[in-house]
Amino acid sequence: MKLDARVLTAVLLPVLAAAAGCHSYHVETTVENHTSEPIQLVEVDYPSASFGIDKLAAGATFHYRIQIRGSGPLKVAFTGKDGRQTVVEGPTVAERQEGRLEIVLLPGNKAEFHPELSPAP
């Protein structure tokens, strides 16, 4: 039994297309509370999206997976026990970067960003 070239093409083309172009770029993100008190209303903004955490206990860590669309700075905003909101701007990220990002919330309304990301395209 011989396969027609058109049938073979119709079967193989979708399989090859799926295998070649379906890479999803993700950044594994952690937010760590290294302050000595619980914080609330944590929001992490990144190009085209954001995520939030209602409460984060002292010493706690929150994990989240993001996908960056576009390019721009990261920002974290959080509210301390005193009710004061803090906003800290982090590094600039770009679409198709992937890897890990650690955001450490520190005493004195400070934050550090520790990116381990692939180079920006």
A tleap script that builds the chain and sets N, CA, C and O, in Angstrom:
source leaprc.protein.ff14SB
mol = sequence {
  NMET LYS LEU ASP ALA ARG VAL LEU THR ALA
  VAL LEU LEU PRO VAL LEU ALA ALA ALA ALA
  GLY CYS HIE SER TYR HIE VAL GLU THR THR
  VAL GLU ASN HIE THR SER GLU PRO ILE GLN
  LEU VAL GLU VAL ASP TYR PRO SER ALA SER
  PHE GLY ILE ASP LYS LEU ALA ALA GLY ALA
  THR PHE HIE TYR ARG ILE GLN ILE ARG GLY
  SER GLY PRO LEU LYS VAL ALA PHE THR GLY
  LYS ASP GLY ARG GLN THR VAL VAL GLU GLY
  PRO THR VAL ALA GLU ARG GLN GLU GLY ARG
  LEU GLU ILE VAL LEU LEU PRO GLY ASN LYS
  ALA GLU PHE HIE PRO GLU LEU SER PRO ALA
  CPRO
}
set mol.1.N position { 0.840 -1.166 0.000 }
set mol.1.CA position { 0.000 0.000 0.000 }
set mol.1.C position { 0.891 1.237 0.000 }
set mol.1.O position { 1.743 1.390 0.875 }
set mol.2.N position { 0.696 2.115 -0.977 }
set mol.2.CA position { 1.483 3.323 -1.121 }
set mol.2.C position { 0.718 4.521 -0.582 }
set mol.2.O position { -0.474 4.675 -0.845 }
set mol.3.N position { 1.415 5.378 0.182 }
set mol.3.CA position { 0.775 6.582 0.692 }
set mol.3.C position { 0.930 7.703 -0.323 }
set mol.3.O position { 2.013 7.916 -0.869 }
set mol.4.N position { -0.126 8.392 -0.562 }
set mol.4.CA position { -0.124 9.561 -1.425 }
set mol.4.C position { 0.690 10.663 -0.740 }
set mol.4.O position { 0.598 10.817 0.478 }
set mol.5.N position { 1.475 11.422 -1.484 }
set mol.5.CA position { 2.298 12.491 -0.933 }
set mol.5.C position { 1.439 13.546 -0.237 }
set mol.5.O position { 1.868 14.128 0.759 }
set mol.6.N position { 0.254 13.796 -0.738 }
set mol.6.CA position { -0.635 14.788 -0.110 }
set mol.6.C position { -1.111 14.306 1.256 }
set mol.6.O position { -1.200 15.098 2.194 }
set mol.7.N position { -1.413 13.037 1.373 }
set mol.7.CA position { -1.854 12.490 2.652 }
set mol.7.C position { -0.707 12.530 3.657 }
set mol.7.O position { -0.900 12.897 4.816 }
set mol.8.N position { 0.473 12.156 3.211 }
set mol.8.CA position { 1.639 12.175 4.084 }
set mol.8.C position { 1.933 13.606 4.559 }
set mol.8.O position { 2.228 13.823 5.734 }
set mol.9.N position { 1.850 14.562 3.655 }
set mol.9.CA position { 2.073 15.961 4.012 }
set mol.9.C position { 1.022 16.439 5.003 }
set mol.9.O position { 1.345 17.127 5.971 }
set mol.10.N position { -0.227 16.079 4.766 }
set mol.10.CA position { -1.311 16.504 5.645 }
set mol.10.C position { -1.153 15.930 7.048 }
set mol.10.O position { -1.571 16.562 8.018 }
set mol.11.N position { -0.569 14.767 7.171 }
set mol.11.CA position { -0.381 14.145 8.473 }
set mol.11.C position { 0.863 14.687 9.170 }
set mol.11.O position { 0.817 14.986 10.363 }
set mol.12.N position { 1.962 14.816 8.453 }
set mol.12.CA position { 3.229 15.212 9.066 }
set mol.12.C position { 3.357 16.709 9.328 }
set mol.12.O position { 4.008 17.102 10.296 }
set mol.13.N position { 2.766 17.541 8.508 }
set mol.13.CA position { 2.930 18.987 8.660 }
set mol.13.C position { 2.454 19.496 10.028 }
set mol.13.O position { 3.196 20.243 10.666 }
set mol.14.N position { 1.275 19.139 10.506 }
set mol.14.CA position { 0.874 19.605 11.839 }
set mol.14.C position { 1.774 19.081 12.964 }
set mol.14.O position { 2.024 19.788 13.940 }
set mol.15.N position { 2.252 17.860 12.829 }
set mol.15.CA position { 3.130 17.285 13.847 }
set mol.15.C position { 4.450 18.044 13.898 }
set mol.15.O position { 4.933 18.373 14.982 }
set mol.16.N position { 5.034 18.323 12.747 }
set mol.16.CA position { 6.295 19.063 12.696 }
set mol.16.C position { 6.127 20.498 13.177 }
set mol.16.O position { 6.997 21.023 13.872 }
set mol.17.N position { 5.028 21.131 12.819 }
set mol.17.CA position { 4.773 22.499 13.260 }
set mol.17.C position { 4.631 22.566 14.774 }
set mol.17.O position { 5.147 23.488 15.407 }
set mol.18.N position { 3.949 21.615 15.347 }
set mol.18.CA position { 3.772 21.589 16.798 }
set mol.18.C position { 5.101 21.366 17.511 }
set mol.18.O position { 5.366 21.989 18.539 }
set mol.19.N position { 5.926 20.495 16.981 }
set mol.19.CA position { 7.211 20.192 17.613 }
set mol.19.C position { 8.192 21.352 17.496 }
set mol.19.O position { 9.022 21.547 18.384 }
set mol.20.N position { 8.112 22.118 16.425 }
set mol.20.CA position { 9.099 23.164 16.171 }
set mol.20.C position { 8.796 24.482 16.867 }
set mol.20.O position { 9.733 25.167 17.276 }
set mol.21.N position { 7.548 24.868 17.020 }
set mol.21.CA position { 7.275 26.222 17.462 }
set mol.21.C position { 6.525 26.385 18.759 }
set mol.21.O position { 5.994 27.469 19.000 }
set mol.22.N position { 6.446 25.414 19.584 }
set mol.22.CA position { 5.603 25.512 20.768 }
set mol.22.C position { 6.408 25.579 22.052 }
set mol.22.O position { 6.211 24.757 22.948 }
set mol.23.N position { 7.300 26.531 22.157 }
set mol.23.CA position { 8.041 26.703 23.401 }
set mol.23.C position { 7.411 27.844 24.181 }
set mol.23.O position { 7.244 28.943 23.652 }
set mol.24.N position { 7.068 27.596 25.408 }
set mol.24.CA position { 6.465 28.602 26.260 }
set mol.24.C position { 7.517 29.079 27.261 }
set mol.24.O position { 8.094 28.282 28.001 }
set mol.25.N position { 7.753 30.373 27.272 }
set mol.25.CA position { 8.780 30.954 28.136 }
set mol.25.C position { 8.162 31.332 29.478 }
set mol.25.O position { 7.193 32.090 29.523 }
set mol.26.N position { 8.716 30.809 30.568 }
set mol.26.CA position { 8.195 31.086 31.904 }
set mol.26.C position { 9.321 31.514 32.841 }
set mol.26.O position { 10.481 31.142 32.662 }
set mol.27.N position { 8.947 32.300 33.836 }
set mol.27.CA position { 9.868 32.710 34.888 }
set mol.27.C position { 9.282 32.218 36.209 }
set mol.27.O position { 8.184 32.619 36.596 }
set mol.28.N position { 10.020 31.349 36.895 }
set mol.28.CA position { 9.619 30.866 38.211 }
set mol.28.C position { 9.960 31.972 39.211 }
set mol.28.O position { 11.128 32.315 39.391 }
set mol.29.N position { 8.937 32.524 39.855 }
set mol.29.CA position { 9.097 33.685 40.719 }
set mol.29.C position { 8.794 33.318 42.168 }
set mol.29.O position { 7.831 32.607 42.454 }
set mol.30.N position { 9.634 33.815 43.077 }
set mol.30.CA position { 9.350 33.663 44.503 }
set mol.30.C position { 9.373 35.043 45.150 }
set mol.30.O position { 10.192 35.896 44.808 }
set mol.31.N position { 8.464 35.240 46.083 }
set mol.31.CA position { 8.440 36.442 46.906 }
set mol.31.C position { 8.680 35.973 48.338 }
set mol.31.O position { 7.938 35.142 48.860 }
set mol.32.N position { 9.721 36.510 48.965 }
set mol.32.CA position { 10.096 36.097 50.316 }
set mol.32.C position { 9.953 37.272 51.272 }
set mol.32.O position { 10.425 38.372 50.984 }
set mol.33.N position { 9.310 37.045 52.396 }
set mol.33.CA position { 9.145 38.080 53.410 }
set mol.33.C position { 10.247 37.942 54.456 }
set mol.33.O position { 10.157 37.118 55.365 }
set mol.34.N position { 11.291 38.765 54.312 }
set mol.34.CA position { 12.395 38.753 55.273 }
set mol.34.C position { 12.265 39.899 56.270 }
set mol.34.O position { 13.231 40.250 56.948 }
set mol.35.N position { 11.071 40.483 56.358 }
set mol.35.CA position { 10.832 41.472 57.400 }
set mol.35.C position { 10.511 40.701 58.682 }
set mol.35.O position { 10.368 39.478 58.654 }
set mol.36.N position { 10.404 41.392 59.766 }
set mol.36.CA position { 10.100 40.710 61.032 }
set mol.36.C position { 8.610 40.705 61.340 }
set mol.36.O position { 8.200 40.355 62.447 }
set mol.37.N position { 7.805 41.092 60.361 }
set mol.37.CA position { 6.362 41.161 60.589 }
set mol.37.C position { 5.590 40.717 59.350 }
set mol.37.O position { 6.133 40.709 58.245 }
set mol.38.N position { 4.324 40.349 59.534 }
set mol.38.CA position { 3.518 39.995 58.365 }
set mol.38.C position { 3.272 41.232 57.502 }
set mol.38.O position { 3.201 42.355 58.001 }
set mol.39.N position { 3.147 41.003 56.220 }
set mol.39.CA position { 2.807 42.084 55.307 }
set mol.39.C position { 1.556 41.688 54.543 }
set mol.39.O position { 1.179 40.517 54.511 }
set mol.40.N position { 0.928 42.659 53.939 }
set mol.40.CA position { -0.303 42.368 53.212 }
set mol.40.C position { -0.336 43.143 51.909 }
set mol.40.O position { 0.483 44.028 51.662 }
set mol.41.N position { -1.299 42.786 51.093 }
set mol.41.CA position { -1.533 43.435 49.804 }
set mol.41.C position { -0.261 43.557 48.972 }
set mol.41.O position { 0.107 44.644 48.527 }
set mol.42.N position { 0.394 42.433 48.774 }
set mol.42.CA position { 1.606 42.394 47.951 }
set mol.42.C position { 1.173 42.303 46.490 }
set mol.42.O position { 0.342 41.466 46.137 }
set mol.43.N position { 1.734 43.160 45.646 }
set mol.43.CA position { 1.448 43.110 44.216 }
set mol.43.C position { 2.759 43.184 43.440 }
set mol.43.O position { 3.580 44.073 43.665 }
set mol.44.N position { 2.941 42.240 42.526 }
set mol.44.CA position { 4.110 42.224 41.658 }
set mol.44.C position { 3.628 42.568 40.253 }
set mol.44.O position { 2.820 41.846 39.670 }
set mol.45.N position { 4.131 43.674 39.716 }
set mol.45.CA position { 3.779 44.111 38.366 }
set mol.45.C position { 4.942 43.812 37.431 }
set mol.45.O position { 6.103 44.052 37.762 }
set mol.46.N position { 4.613 43.291 36.270 }
set mol.46.CA position { 5.605 43.040 35.225 }
set mol.46.C position { 4.932 43.364 33.903 }
set mol.46.O position { 3.708 43.494 33.863 }
set mol.47.N position { 5.688 43.499 32.819 }
set mol.47.CA position { 5.080 43.936 31.557 }
set mol.47.C position { 3.833 43.122 31.197 }
set mol.47.O position { 3.894 41.898 31.073 }
set mol.48.N position { 2.736 43.796 31.035 }
set mol.48.CA position { 1.431 43.312 30.579 }
set mol.48.C position { 0.634 42.517 31.610 }
set mol.48.O position { -0.455 42.041 31.290 }
set mol.49.N position { 1.132 42.355 32.830 }
set mol.49.CA position { 0.362 41.588 33.808 }
set mol.49.C position { 0.864 41.872 35.224 }
set mol.49.O position { 1.820 42.620 35.430 }
set mol.50.N position { 0.185 41.247 36.195 }
set mol.50.CA position { 0.593 41.344 37.592 }
set mol.50.C position { -0.020 40.172 38.355 }
set mol.50.O position { -0.920 39.492 37.862 }
set mol.51.N position { 0.484 39.954 39.555 }
set mol.51.CA position { -0.149 38.993 40.454 }
set mol.51.C position { -0.079 39.561 41.862 }
set mol.51.O position { 0.759 40.412 42.160 }
set mol.52.N position { -0.967 39.081 42.723 }
set mol.52.CA position { -1.024 39.604 44.073 }
set mol.52.C position { -1.107 38.519 45.118 }
set mol.52.O position { -1.479 37.378 44.846 }
set mol.53.N position { -0.745 38.917 46.331 }
set mol.53.CA position { -0.791 38.038 47.496 }
set mol.53.C position { -1.507 38.823 48.590 }
set mol.53.O position { -1.097 39.934 48.925 }
set mol.54.N position { -2.555 38.265 49.139 }
set mol.54.CA position { -3.332 38.967 50.162 }
set mol.54.C position { -2.505 39.199 51.427 }
set mol.54.O position { -2.435 40.321 51.928 }
set mol.55.N position { -1.882 38.142 51.940 }
set mol.55.CA position { -1.071 38.234 53.162 }
set mol.55.C position { 0.147 37.343 53.007 }
set mol.55.O position { 0.089 36.293 52.367 }
set mol.56.N position { 1.257 37.777 53.606 }
set mol.56.CA position { 2.475 36.979 53.602 }
set mol.56.C position { 3.107 37.097 54.989 }
set mol.56.O position { 3.575 38.166 55.381 }
set mol.57.N position { 3.112 35.993 55.718 }
set mol.57.CA position { 3.639 35.985 57.087 }
set mol.57.C position { 5.140 36.261 57.096 }
set mol.57.O position { 5.822 36.057 56.092 }
set mol.58.N position { 5.643 36.720 58.223 }
set mol.58.CA position { 7.082 36.925 58.386 }
set mol.58.C position { 7.796 35.599 58.139 }
set mol.58.O position { 7.415 34.572 58.701 }
set mol.59.N position { 8.814 35.618 57.311 }
set mol.59.CA position { 9.581 34.415 56.994 }
set mol.59.C position { 8.967 33.530 55.925 }
set mol.59.O position { 9.571 32.528 55.542 }
set mol.60.N position { 7.782 33.871 55.431 }
set mol.60.CA position { 7.091 33.030 54.441 }
set mol.60.C position { 7.585 33.311 53.022 }
set mol.60.O position { 8.139 34.371 52.731 }
set mol.61.N position { 7.366 32.326 52.155 }
set mol.61.CA position { 7.730 32.419 50.745 }
set mol.61.C position { 6.518 32.052 49.905 }
set mol.61.O position { 5.788 31.114 50.224 }
set mol.62.N position { 6.310 32.806 48.821 }
set mol.62.CA position { 5.208 32.561 47.894 }
set mol.62.C position { 5.801 32.291 46.520 }
set mol.62.O position { 6.668 33.033 46.059 }
set mol.63.N position { 5.338 31.237 45.867 }
set mol.63.CA position { 5.829 30.859 44.536 }
set mol.63.C position { 4.760 31.154 43.486 }
set mol.63.O position { 3.569 30.943 43.716 }
set mol.64.N position { 5.210 31.650 42.323 }
set mol.64.CA position { 4.281 31.946 41.232 }
set mol.64.C position { 5.054 31.861 39.915 }
set mol.64.O position { 6.233 32.207 39.855 }
set mol.65.N position { 4.394 31.409 38.889 }
set mol.65.CA position { 5.014 31.278 37.563 }
set mol.65.C position { 4.431 32.342 36.653 }
set mol.65.O position { 3.213 32.441 36.506 }
set mol.66.N position { 5.320 33.158 36.027 }
set mol.66.CA position { 4.853 34.223 35.151 }
set mol.66.C position { 5.364 34.022 33.739 }
set mol.66.O position { 6.337 33.306 33.503 }
set mol.67.N position { 4.686 34.672 32.805 }
set mol.67.CA position { 5.115 34.704 31.417 }
set mol.67.C position { 5.139 36.169 31.010 }
set mol.67.O position { 4.121 36.858 31.084 }
set mol.68.N position { 6.297 36.642 30.582 }
set mol.68.CA position { 6.473 38.054 30.276 }
set mol.68.C position { 6.067 38.325 28.829 }
set mol.68.O position { 6.501 37.630 27.911 }
set mol.69.N position { 5.232 39.340 28.641 }
set mol.69.CA position { 4.820 39.822 27.323 }
set mol.69.C position { 5.254 41.272 27.218 }
set mol.69.O position { 4.871 42.093 28.052 }
set mol.70.N position { 6.041 41.598 26.218 }
set mol.70.CA position { 6.546 42.957 26.093 }
set mol.70.C position { 7.805 43.118 26.925 }
set mol.70.O position { 8.416 42.134 27.340 }
set mol.71.N position { 8.188 44.361 27.167 }
set mol.71.CA position { 9.354 44.612 28.007 }
set mol.71.C position { 9.087 45.818 28.890 }
set mol.71.O position { 8.279 46.685 28.559 }
set mol.72.N position { 9.779 45.856 30.016 }
set mol.72.CA position { 9.609 46.948 30.965 }
set mol.72.C position { 10.092 46.542 32.336 }
set mol.72.O position { 10.581 45.429 32.530 }
set mol.73.N position { 9.952 47.458 33.297 }
set mol.73.CA position { 10.461 47.176 34.646 }
set mol.73.C position { 9.511 46.308 35.461 }
set mol.73.O position { 8.296 46.312 35.258 }
set mol.74.N position { 10.100 45.573 36.378 }
set mol.74.CA position { 9.344 44.865 37.422 }
set mol.74.C position { 9.117 45.851 38.556 }
set mol.74.O position { 9.929 46.751 38.769 }
set mol.75.N position { 8.025 45.688 39.281 }
set mol.75.CA position { 7.760 46.492 40.476 }
set mol.75.C position { 7.093 45.604 41.513 }
set mol.75.O position { 6.332 44.695 41.179 }
set mol.76.N position { 7.386 45.880 42.759 }
set mol.76.CA position { 6.670 45.213 43.844 }
set mol.76.C position { 6.116 46.289 44.767 }
set mol.76.O position { 6.806 47.248 45.115 }
set mol.77.N position { 4.863 46.113 45.154 }
set mol.77.CA position { 4.225 47.012 46.117 }
set mol.77.C position { 3.708 46.150 47.264 }
set mol.77.O position { 3.204 45.049 47.046 }
set mol.78.N position { 3.837 46.662 48.488 }
set mol.78.CA position { 3.336 45.920 49.645 }
set mol.78.C position { 3.000 46.887 50.765 }
set mol.78.O position { 3.500 48.011 50.812 }
set mol.79.N position { 2.142 46.427 51.666 }
set mol.79.CA position { 1.715 47.237 52.802 }
set mol.79.C position { 2.215 46.581 54.082 }
set mol.79.O position { 1.966 45.402 54.336 }
set mol.80.N position { 2.921 47.363 54.875 }
set mol.80.CA position { 3.458 46.865 56.141 }
set mol.80.C position { 2.427 46.929 57.252 }
set mol.80.O position { 1.293 47.363 57.049 }
set mol.81.N position { 2.842 46.491 58.422 }
set mol.81.CA position { 1.966 46.462 59.598 }
set mol.81.C position { 1.472 47.859 59.956 }
set mol.81.O position { 0.377 48.017 60.498 }
set mol.82.N position { 2.294 48.887 59.648 }
set mol.82.CA position { 1.927 50.267 59.950 }
set mol.82.C position { 0.917 50.856 58.958 }
set mol.82.O position { 0.496 52.003 59.113 }
set mol.83.N position { 0.525 50.074 57.938 }
set mol.83.CA position { -0.445 50.535 56.944 }
set mol.83.C position { 0.170 51.337 55.814 }
set mol.83.O position { -0.539 51.793 54.917 }
set mol.84.N position { 1.462 51.510 55.848 }
set mol.84.CA position { 2.168 52.288 54.827 }
set mol.84.C position { 2.476 51.409 53.616 }
set mol.84.O position { 3.018 50.312 53.749 }
set mol.85.N position { 2.116 51.915 52.422 }
set mol.85.CA position { 2.409 51.162 51.195 }
set mol.85.C position { 3.779 51.562 50.664 }
set mol.85.O position { 4.139 52.739 50.640 }
set mol.86.N position { 4.523 50.563 50.242 }
set mol.86.CA position { 5.847 50.751 49.670 }
set mol.86.C position { 5.838 50.214 48.252 }
set mol.86.O position { 5.266 49.156 47.990 }
set mol.87.N position { 6.471 50.942 47.329 }
set mol.87.CA position { 6.629 50.496 45.946 }
set mol.87.C position { 8.115 50.539 45.623 }
set mol.87.O position { 8.767 51.567 45.808 }
set mol.88.N position { 8.652 49.414 45.137 }
set mol.88.CA position { 10.069 49.333 44.785 }
set mol.88.C position { 10.165 48.858 43.338 }
set mol.88.O position { 9.569 47.848 42.962 }
set mol.89.N position { 10.921 49.599 42.536 }
set mol.89.CA position { 11.104 49.215 41.137 }
set mol.89.C position { 12.323 48.313 41.011 }
set mol.89.O position { 13.364 48.548 41.625 }
set mol.90.N position { 12.165 47.280 40.200 }
set mol.90.CA position { 13.230 46.309 39.997 }
set mol.90.C position { 13.826 46.399 38.607 }
set mol.90.O position { 13.718 47.431 37.946 }
set mol.91.N position { 14.448 45.334 38.167 }
set mol.91.CA position { 15.117 45.327 36.869 }
set mol.91.C position { 14.118 45.313 35.703 }
set mol.91.O position { 12.942 44.990 35.870 }
set mol.92.N position { 14.614 45.665 34.549 }
set mol.92.CA position { 13.818 45.591 33.324 }
set mol.92.C position { 13.889 44.170 32.775 }
set mol.92.O position { 14.955 43.555 32.740 }
set mol.93.N position { 12.742 43.663 32.350 }
set mol.93.CA position { 12.659 42.326 31.769 }
set mol.93.C position { 12.055 42.431 30.370 }
set mol.93.O position { 11.452 43.443 30.012 }
set mol.94.N position { 12.231 41.366 29.587 }
set mol.94.CA position { 11.743 41.378 28.210 }
set mol.94.C position { 11.066 40.060 27.864 }
set mol.94.O position { 11.344 39.012 28.447 }
set mol.95.N position { 10.174 40.156 26.900 }
set mol.95.CA position { 9.461 38.978 26.408 }
set mol.95.C position { 10.453 37.908 25.973 }
set mol.95.O position { 11.519 38.217 25.440 }
set mol.96.N position { 10.103 36.676 26.201 }
set mol.96.CA position { 10.869 35.476 25.863 }
set mol.96.C position { 12.056 35.236 26.786 }
set mol.96.O position { 12.866 34.345 26.528 }
set mol.97.N position { 12.172 36.019 27.862 }
set mol.97.CA position { 13.152 35.657 28.875 }
set mol.97.C position { 12.551 34.546 29.725 }
set mol.97.O position { 11.334 34.461 29.892 }
set mol.98.N position { 13.410 33.707 30.250 }
set mol.98.CA position { 12.955 32.644 31.129 }
set mol.98.C position { 14.010 32.391 32.187 }
set mol.98.O position { 15.161 32.804 32.046 }
set mol.99.N position { 13.611 31.714 33.241 }
set mol.99.CA position { 14.533 31.415 34.327 }
set mol.99.C position { 13.861 31.570 35.668 }
set mol.99.O position { 12.717 31.160 35.863 }
set mol.100.N position { 14.604 32.182 36.610 }
set mol.100.CA position { 14.110 32.332 37.978 }
set mol.100.C position { 14.234 33.795 38.402 }
set mol.100.O position { 15.118 34.521 37.946 }
set mol.101.N position { 13.331 34.205 39.281 }
set mol.101.CA position { 13.368 35.554 39.850 }
set mol.101.C position { 13.003 35.451 41.317 }
set mol.101.O position { 11.963 34.895 41.672 }
set mol.102.N position { 13.859 35.985 42.161 }
set mol.102.CA position { 13.599 36.014 43.595 }
set mol.102.C position { 13.408 37.470 43.999 }
set mol.102.O position { 14.242 38.324 43.697 }
set mol.103.N position { 12.296 37.744 44.688 }
set mol.103.CA position { 12.022 39.082 45.222 }
set mol.103.C position { 12.024 38.947 46.731 }
set mol.103.O position { 11.227 38.202 47.300 }
set mol.104.N position { 12.931 39.678 47.380 }
set mol.104.CA position { 13.084 39.589 48.830 }
set mol.104.C position { 12.615 40.909 49.446 }
set mol.104.O position { 13.181 41.969 49.179 }
set mol.105.N position { 11.574 40.823 50.270 }
set mol.105.CA position { 11.057 41.995 50.966 }
set mol.105.C position { 11.815 42.130 52.275 }
set mol.105.O position { 11.899 41.182 53.056 }
set mol.106.N position { 12.374 43.326 52.513 }
set mol.106.CA position { 13.290 43.560 53.629 }
set mol.106.C position { 12.744 44.582 54.616 }
set mol.106.O position { 11.836 45.345 54.285 }
set mol.107.N position { 13.298 44.600 55.837 }
set mol.107.CA position { 12.905 45.641 56.801 }
set mol.107.C position { 13.204 47.029 56.234 }
set mol.107.O position { 14.005 47.179 55.312 }
set mol.108.N position { 12.556 48.020 56.795 }
set mol.108.CA position { 12.793 49.391 56.353 }
set mol.108.C position { 12.122 49.705 55.026 }
set mol.108.O position { 12.542 50.622 54.319 }
set mol.109.N position { 11.077 48.948 54.679 }
set mol.109.CA position { 10.340 49.174 53.428 }
set mol.109.C position { 11.244 49.103 52.200 }
set mol.109.O position { 11.184 49.956 51.315 }
set mol.110.N position { 12.072 48.079 52.167 }
set mol.110.CA position { 12.987 47.868 51.045 }
set mol.110.C position { 12.727 46.513 50.415 }
set mol.110.O position { 12.077 45.652 51.008 }
set mol.111.N position { 13.240 46.334 49.214 }
set mol.111.CA position { 13.134 45.045 48.520 }
set mol.111.C position { 14.351 44.863 47.628 }
set mol.111.O position { 14.924 45.826 47.118 }
set mol.112.N position { 14.726 43.612 47.454 }
set mol.112.CA position { 15.812 43.252 46.537 }
set mol.112.C position { 15.257 42.321 45.477 }
set mol.112.O position { 14.362 41.520 45.750 }
set mol.113.N position { 15.788 42.426 44.265 }
set mol.113.CA position { 15.417 41.549 43.158 }
set mol.113.C position { 16.659 40.760 42.765 }
set mol.113.O position { 17.730 41.331 42.555 }
set mol.114.N position { 16.505 39.444 42.666 }
set mol.114.CA position { 17.612 38.574 42.277 }
set mol.114.C position { 17.194 37.781 41.036 }
set mol.114.O position { 16.710 36.655 41.155 }
set mol.115.N position { 17.378 38.364 39.842 }
set mol.115.CA position { 16.984 37.652 38.617 }
set mol.115.C position { 18.077 36.713 38.142 }
set mol.115.O position { 19.260 37.055 38.169 }
set mol.116.N position { 17.678 35.536 37.710 }
set mol.116.CA position { 18.551 34.590 37.027 }
set mol.116.C position { 17.814 34.241 35.727 }
set mol.116.O position { 17.206 33.179 35.597 }
set mol.117.N position { 17.891 35.175 34.773 }
set mol.117.CA position { 17.105 35.074 33.548 }
set mol.117.C position { 17.993 34.927 32.333 }
set mol.117.O position { 19.144 35.364 32.326 }
set mol.118.N position { 17.444 34.305 31.306 }
set mol.118.CA position { 18.148 34.232 30.041 }
set mol.118.C position { 18.313 35.652 29.498 }
set mol.118.O position { 17.534 36.537 29.852 }
set mol.119.N position { 19.313 35.884 28.644 }
set mol.119.CA position { 19.504 37.232 28.095 }
set mol.119.C position { 18.265 37.673 27.319 }
set mol.119.O position { 17.555 36.860 26.727 }
set mol.120.N position { 18.026 38.981 27.339 }
set mol.120.CA position { 16.894 39.535 26.583 }
set mol.120.C position { 17.157 39.340 25.092 }
set mol.120.O position { 18.273 39.564 24.622 }
set mol.121.N position { 16.131 38.922 24.347 }
set mol.121.CA position { 16.323 38.706 22.901 }
set mol.121.C position { 16.559 40.001 22.149 }
set mol.121.O position { 16.737 39.984 20.931 }
savepdb mol mol.pdb
quit
